[in-house]
Amino acid sequence: MDQNPLTEAFYGQLSTRPLVLVVIGRPSCDDCTEWSSVLDGWQPEQQFNRLEVVHLDLNSPVGQRFCAENEWTTHIDFIPFNVLYEDGEPTDQWPGGSLDRLKSSLEKRV
């Protein structure tokens, strides 16, 4: 599955995207790197083909902006932390890297 960094441009368009998984983490996080590898090897079923996956680096300028604009991020205790957005609204969130958890969340939206 294709994955991209969450850029300022994409962040500005988040509300217009139909289905986005934002993976919050840091490049130095081993669990984050492992989760990215799992996602990289995943070939989603047809009904999930509209899903976009972006990674938010907490240390980047866009990461700092995201955290400032989303106060709930101060309660994140574990990374990677996943937030599923549907039509610009967060609809699910969970810590860790679990493909089964992601699929379960997606199945509720199809």
C-alpha positions as CSV (number, residue, x, y, z in Angstrom):
1,M,0.0,0.0,0.0
2,D,1.3,3.4,-0.9
3,Q,2.2,5.7,2.0
4,N,3.3,9.3,2.1
5,P,4.4,11.8,4.7
6,L,1.7,14.2,5.9
7,T,2.7,17.5,4.3
8,E,1.3,21.0,4.9
9,A,-0.5,20.8,1.5
10,F,-2.1,17.4,2.3
11,Y,-3.0,18.6,5.8
12,G,-4.8,21.6,4.3
13,Q,-6.8,19.2,2.2
14,L,-7.6,16.6,4.9
15,S,-11.2,17.7,5.1
16,T,-11.7,17.0,1.4
17,R,-10.3,13.4,1.4
18,P,-12.8,10.5,1.7
19,L,-10.8,8.1,3.8
20,V,-7.4,8.7,5.3
21,L,-5.3,6.9,7.9
22,V,-3.0,9.3,9.7
23,V,-0.2,7.4,11.4
24,I,1.3,9.6,14.1
25,G,4.8,8.8,15.1
26,R,8.5,9.6,14.7
27,P,11.2,8.4,12.3
28,S,13.3,7.2,15.3
29,C,10.4,5.0,16.6
30,D,11.1,1.3,15.9
31,D,7.4,0.4,16.4
32,C,6.5,3.1,13.9
33,T,9.0,1.8,11.3
34,E,7.7,-1.7,11.8
35,W,4.0,-0.6,11.3
36,S,5.0,1.3,8.2
37,S,6.6,-1.9,6.8
38,V,3.5,-3.9,7.6
39,L,1.3,-1.3,5.8
40,D,3.8,-1.3,2.9
41,G,3.3,-5.0,2.3
42,W,-0.5,-4.9,2.7
43,Q,-2.6,-5.1,-0.4
44,P,-6.1,-3.9,0.7
45,E,-9.2,-5.5,-0.6
46,Q,-11.1,-3.7,-3.3
47,Q,-13.6,-2.1,-1.0
48,F,-10.7,-0.3,0.8
49,N,-9.0,1.0,-2.3
50,R,-10.0,4.6,-1.5
51,L,-7.9,4.6,1.7
52,E,-4.9,6.9,1.8
53,V,-2.2,6.4,4.4
54,V,-0.1,9.3,5.6
55,H,2.6,9.5,8.3
56,L,2.7,12.4,10.6
57,D,6.2,13.1,12.1
58,L,5.6,14.7,15.5
59,N,8.9,16.5,15.3
60,S,8.1,18.2,11.9
61,P,6.6,21.6,11.5
62,V,3.3,20.1,10.3
63,G,3.4,17.7,13.2
64,Q,3.7,20.6,15.6
65,R,0.9,22.4,13.9
66,F,-1.3,19.3,13.9
67,C,-0.7,18.8,17.7
68,A,-1.4,22.5,18.4
69,E,-4.7,22.3,16.5
70,N,-5.7,19.0,18.0
71,E,-5.5,19.2,21.8
72,W,-6.4,15.5,22.2
73,T,-2.9,14.6,20.9
74,T,-1.5,15.6,24.4
75,H,-3.1,12.4,25.6
76,I,-1.2,10.1,23.2
77,D,0.9,7.8,25.4
78,F,2.0,5.3,22.7
79,I,3.2,5.6,19.1
80,P,2.5,4.7,16.5
81,F,-1.0,6.2,17.0
82,N,-3.6,5.8,14.3
83,V,-6.4,8.1,13.4
84,L,-8.9,7.2,10.7
85,Y,-10.5,10.2,9.0
86,E,-13.7,9.9,6.9
87,D,-14.7,12.9,4.9
88,G,-12.4,15.1,7.1
89,E,-13.7,13.9,10.4
90,P,-11.9,11.5,12.8
91,T,-14.0,8.4,13.1
92,D,-11.7,6.0,14.9
93,Q,-8.3,6.0,16.7
94,W,-6.1,3.4,18.3
95,P,-2.5,3.0,19.4
96,G,-0.1,0.4,18.0
97,G,0.3,-1.3,14.6
98,S,-2.3,-3.9,14.0
99,L,-3.5,-4.7,10.6
100,D,-6.5,-6.6,12.1
101,R,-7.5,-3.5,14.0
102,L,-7.2,-1.4,10.9
103,K,-9.3,-3.9,8.8
104,S,-11.9,-4.0,11.6
105,S,-12.2,-0.2,11.6
106,L,-12.5,-0.1,7.8
107,E,-15.1,-2.8,7.6
108,K,-17.4,-0.6,9.7
109,R,-17.2,2.1,7.1
110,V,-17.9,0.0,3.9
